[in-house]
Amino acid sequence: MRLETSGGETTELKRPPLGLALGGGVARGWAHIGALKALIEADIKPDIIAGTSIGALVGGVYLAGKLDVLENWARALNRRRMMSYMDIRWGGSGLMRGDRLARVLNHYLGDTQIENLDRKYTAVACDLRTGYEVWLQKGSLVQAVRASYALPGAFDPVKIDGRYMIDGALVNPVPVSACRALGAHMVIAVSLNGDAFGPIGSSHELDVDSGDKEKVDPFHLASQSLNKLRPDRLLLKSMMGVTPEGKAPKLGSVMMSTLNIVMDRISRSRLAGDPPDVFVAPRIGHIGMMEFTKADELIERGYRAMQHEIPLIKSVIDVLSQIPSGNSA
């Protein structure tokens, strides 16, 4: 893009560096696949991607050129296949070793190194000993992704450079700040928790023609989400038994509910202090955080939510592109 000055000279204008912050949310992360598909369709290419937990997984796979592979794998998941990936054991630092899932990642991503990706990328994790937020920007992509989604109690912490890493959603559920620090002038944030306890932002897509009119009210969605914040019944039974009606919740239900509360509260605080330029919140609060078999619906809702914001994204890009390179706003 070129801008003609009053003296007849032209100044080259560049599109502002665009960052994409992909939030954590366990199974709801399949919505990120749909969001990325909408950006690809609109020919909008992020220069920087920062991801937390499953956001780190989807963002890393996208930059590695394997988004279609991940989509096909996610859509094919059923209860039986989910069970086959659960290498449960007792007495360790997590209910699952995570080796079976790691083998899937290694199969498709191999020895991909973060520094060899064609764009800036960081996976957000948390140092178990200090509680510090850690941005993993080099080394094995698979290891960085595993560290970012290492939910305490579910997966073993991942040791990287002598430090044990756990799920980054505990410190930065929607990593807008990481995108800014890596040089993004404009940030699109995709939150998977935006309607779990009531809306945080104004970008919720209201689609009353989708056959789910009763789910339009975000507070109704929130109550549905609270009732579904537990692992799939078969998975829960295999790990720790099913919670009878009216009884105290079991470990799996407590873990998922706690994570949801933590992400919601931290997200609200951090987004208030460092808001993105465009906030995208797919309406997925009615889907449980362990419902990995809902990929079809999640991908579609993620796609529609991002598509709804495409005009705003293009408008912001156009406005920021009016600033000649080298000048500050």
Secondary structure, 3 states (H helix, E strand, C coil): CEEECCCCCEEECCCCCEEEEECCCHHHHHHHHHHHHHHHHCCCCCCEEEEECHHHHHHHHHHCCCHHHHHHHHHCCCHHHHHHCCCECCCCCEEECCHHHHHHHHHHHCCCEHHHCCCEEEEEEEECCCCCEEEECCCEHHHHHHHHCCCCEEECCEEECCEEEEEHHHCCCCCHHHHHHCCCCEEEEECCCCCCCCCCCCCCCCCCCCCCHHHCCHHHHHHHHHHHCCCCHHHHHHHHCCCCCCCCCCHHHHHHHHHHHHHHHHHHHHHHHCCCCEEECCCCCCCCCCCHHHHHHHHHHHHHHHHHHHHHHHHHHHHHHCCCCCCCC
